[in-house]
Amino acid sequence: MSVEQFIDQIAGKGLLDETLLQRLRRDATADGNQWTPQDVVKFLVDQGHLTRFQAKSLVKELQNDQPAAHESLDLARSESIDGLSIGVMDDHDDDEEVIDLEAAMPAAVSGASDNDGDDVVDLSQANALQSPVQPLTTTATQNPVQGMQPETQAMQGQPGVSSEAIGGDEAAVYGYDDIPTTLLDKQFNNQIWDRRFLYATCVVLLLLVGGAGVFYFIINNKSADTKFDAALADYDGSQYQQAVISMQDFANTFPADERANEALALVHLSNIHLLVQSQQGDSIPEITKTITAGKDIPGFSSRARNELKIELPQFVNVFLTRAEATSILSEKKENYDLAIDALALIDLPGALGTTRSEPAVRSELEAIDERMASVKRHIDRDTHLGTALNDMGLAVNSGDVSKAFDSRRELLDLYPELKGDQRLNSVLTQMIDTERSKVRKVNPTWRASTELLVNTDGAGVTSSTRGAAIPGVQGRAVVLTGGNAVALNVADGSVAWQQFVGLQTGIAPIQIGEVSILVQQQAGNVLGVDSEEGKTIWKLELEPLITSLSAVGNHVALTLAAKDGGTLLMLDAANGETISQIETSIPLSQPPAFNQDQSVAYLVGDHSFVYAISLADGKCLDVYFLNHGVGAVPFAPVFVNGYLLLAQNLEDQAGLLTLKQEGQGRFAKSGEVVRLPGLIASELQTLGTKVLLVTDSGDVRLYNVQSQDNLADPVLAPLAATTLDSDGPARYFVDLSASQAQVGARGMASFAVGSDGQLGGLKSVFQQDVIVASPLHVSGVQLLQRIRQGASSVTVSATRDGGPIVAWETELASLSDSIVVSQGNSVVTVDAQAQVFNPEVQGSTSGDESLTSGRGYSHAVNVGGNLVLQSLTGSTDVLVFDDVSVGAKAARVSLQGLSGKPVGPGVAFSGQLLVPIDDGQLAVFDVSSGAQSLIAYHPEKRPEEIVRWSRPALPSDNANSFVVMRGRQQLQKIGVNPEPLPHLELQSVVTFDVPVYEQVAAVGPTIYLIRRGRNNDEIVGLSYDTLEELNTQAVTGRVTWGPYRVGDSVLVYTSGSRLYCFGNQQNLLWRSDKLDMTPVGTGIQDGEDFLMTGLQGTLWRVNTDDGTTVSQTELKQRVVGNPFVVDAEVWVPTDSGMLSASGQE
């Protein structure tokens, strides 16, 4: 078959497109090309136009069309597809297509088999069919494609063709006998085929085994990934129950997997999540076990820290929320205890770990702590409430209302929010009803005595008077000072008589007609004394504590307080006979108020009641509940224009309460409550319908009480308000007249009262002194009682009608106003008598009267080994003891070279006495001669300016400089300059924008002073060298004592009942625990302790290192001075003499 025919045959089968067929026809018949059908097939296979199967089919069809048997069968390369190389071939092209030789056999051979598709041909049959083979010479046929390699190269490597038959000079010819007909023929290389088959088999086996291993690994690994991913999806989806099962299954199935530990960790965490979600208390032990077990699993703790820092706090909050929500105490306690147990989980090893310190976690735990504290407080509160309700019920049933109020007060002190509790108010209603029924009038228990009355013995006072008498004035004024009631002649200030009433007495005498009424509080006596002669005309001995004394017309009103209740006594001032005695179940402590016709008395009970009591029959008309505690009504109520006014101090807010009560009826509802800033610090002073008061912040308020038919309308109409520039003492004294309002605190401030009630025209006197009592008015003369700066005695000043000009002044001094100085076994009490005595035997000797002359020496200071006594009444001489012993004599030394009079207490400075002079100078005196040892310091001042110095403060006992306050806004440092002549000079000064307290203390390189804050005072620390402010320390409340240098420390006591100790490096060393006391003296250091004394008889021993209380001793006597130590024994001056405290501690 020709090539053209063969191509047409292919075209008829539709195997190739027309374009390719045309190309084949063109190339196959081109000049120089002698393509055979086999060449065409080879080309089409190489080019990918035909598959090998299609090629085989075409070759078989071609073989079926071969010439007859007599035609020779050419075995050249063109007879075999394997030998074709169509197209341009590269020398390195090894990718020749190999076609089975059997497919190239003649059709006769091929057709010998019944199966035309069988590719195996028995070559032995080909020998019989074919003619002898034409010799194969080395002359190659022309390559059908340009660039084809020589035939010899193409035939190299063909099976069955030797190298000798392919090239060379001799022609190699295969004969019939040389052609192998079976694979078993010797010409056929069976060994090669067997070895290849073996190798192929091994390779196949190895591939199968390796593939199986790889397949197993892939399938196995894919199974582990699938399981873990599914389990992790359960966990991440919060399907913790399923996650426990799937993660545990993974860990069991794949124990060698690197994720097995992670799976076990997630099993434990899933269990923790499930237990937390249960929100049950019995889950807490299980969570503890799970965390404890899980922490040993690698990876558990790191994952737990991130998850449990959220879960566990939420778990705690579950129980806190339940505790907060329930009102049943047992349930609240149960859930609180569970919250504590749940909170303990956070501290378990393996739980939160270092995540506790993360800000968000720390904030959440702090919030939990606050909620825990709140719940605990509620539990304690409800527990206390239950106990108090039970106690109050029992007390009410037994008629002991006072005890019921004690229980109520203790409860409300701890939990003020319970004031509105319904259960508490229910019991309160029972208490009010019970109390109303218990108020009754009884027969007199005590009767006054008028026979053989002798004045009580006691240490008297000494007096010193200066000034001129007031002409045309008669009468007596009785004042309380130094434990004595002293009657002064109003005309000239001389002492008419005095009666000892005891240093513990704090109730001032009153005068009714010609009789002065005195109270001896410690003894429980009331005395009626003839005001002219001072003779006692009647005496009433009482057992309960006398709490108030007031005048009602010609009658005396007394209130008493006993353990089992209170008493109101109405006495006849002339003879002391009891007119009426009314009993209450609650103690009374304030003077009563009376309605306009004095038929109804209004009493304030110590706890919470205001009584309206008919004096005729003692019937309790009504009881009004104020909801206050003991001391919350600090001053007596007043009755003005048909209304009862009460002052209330509740926490940090004060108020005026208005009540209406008419005839024998009950109280109407409260008209109004006027709120005031701060606390009320003065009594309510009335004049007509006007009311004057002062708060502790210095606010002065004047109101008009206007009658209203409707209680909803305002009753108190403000008339005027102003503020005093004062350092705010604890008590103000007020006086109101038609033309002026006076307020006494530090100095006496006077305001003119206009016709419209406005206050104006402020004038002040005695600005550096402290007013200690309300003004007295006798025969048109006003008497003021004050303590002068640096003095301890009381000065009484008289002015005509409250004017600014002082007619006379009398200084009254007694043992209670004395300063006690110890040296060895001797003690000196510094007063007008300058007594020297041995405390062990309580003996005393009086000083030389020619030396003392009644001057009232009220200040003592140790100077260079000498004891110097100084009078603060302007005296220009001092008493000097060179030895303090029984029988010692003092020398009077006159201070020389004075340009004015001493105006304040002296201090020891460089072995000399430093004294301020009234012209502003600061002078230094040699106490042995009285001469000035240094040139005095002369401050710059404006004309007519009065320079006021504080007490100088030295940083140490041997310092050569000191600091002193000039006024309240300038601190000066003054020292010695030896050139050209020794003199005092100003070294540095600092001025403050805000006034400070005058008291200043220094220790080492630090100065301490006090600056007033809005709600609390501040201790300001300054550099002693530069006076630069270095720091401030806020304290609780107001400073009521100090600062004082004691040893190497500075002490301060505040209204917050705490003692503060500061060091010499501008630092707060410690703050003591709370102890309520009124400090007396300046305190002393005894070894490792500070000794402090309180006015009411407290001796407080405080550790100097940390402020802890070493001991607290109640001496049961009023303390009047600083403690002192004699031969290691502590002595305390009291109103009854020197008391050894060593046996009391």
Secondary structure, DSSP 8 states (H G I E B T S, - for coil): --HHHHHHHHHHHT-S-HHHHHHHHHHHTSTT----HHHHHHHHHHTTSS-HHHHHHHHHHHHHT---TTS----SGGGSGGG---S---TT--------GGGGS-HHHHHTSS-TT-----THHHHHHS-------S-----SSTT---HHHHHTT-TT--GGGSSSSS-----GGGS--STTSTTS-HHHHHHHHHHHHHHHHHHHHHHHHHHHHHHHHHHHHHHHHHHHHHHHTT-HHHHHHHHHHHHHH-TTSTTHHHHHHHHHHHHHHHHHHHT-TTHHHHHHHHHHHHTTSTTHHHHHHHHHHHHHHHHHHHHHHHHHH---HHHHHHHHHHHHHHHHHTTSTTSSGGGGGSHHHHHHHHHHHHHHHHHHHHHHHHHHHHHHHHHHHHHHHTT-HHHHHHHHHHHHHH-GGGGG-HHHHHHHHHHHHHHHHH-EEE--S---B-SS---------EEEEEE---TT---EEEEEETTEEEEEETTT--EEEEEE--TT-----EEETTEEEEEETTTTEEEEEETTT--EEEEEE-SSEEEEEEEETTEEEEEEEETTEEEEEEEETTT--EEEEEEESS-B-S--EE-TTS-EEEEEBSSSEEEEEETTT--EEEEEE----TTSS-S--EEETTEEEEEEEETTEEEEEEEE--TT-------EEEEEES-B-S--EEETTEEEEEBTT-EEEEEEE---SSTTS--EEEEEEEE------S--EEEE-SSEEEEESEEEEEEEE-TTS-EEEEEEEEEEEEE-S--EEETTEEEEEEE-TT--SEEEEEEETT-S-EEEEEEEE-GGG-EEEEETTEEEEESTT-EEEETTTTEEE---HHHHTT--EEEEEEETTEEEEEESSS-SEEEEESS-STT---EEEE--S-SS-B-S--EEETTEEEEEBTTS-EEEE-TTT--BSSB-B-----TT----B---B-SSTT-SEEEEEETTTEEEEEEEE-SSS-EEEEEEEEE-SS-EEEEEEEETTEEEEEEE-SSSEEEEEEETTT--EEEEEE-SS-EEEEEEEETTEEEEEETTS-EEEE-SSS-EEEE-------EEEEEEEETTEEEEEETTTEEEEEETTT--EEEEEE-SS-B-S--EEETTEEEEEETTEEEE-TTT-
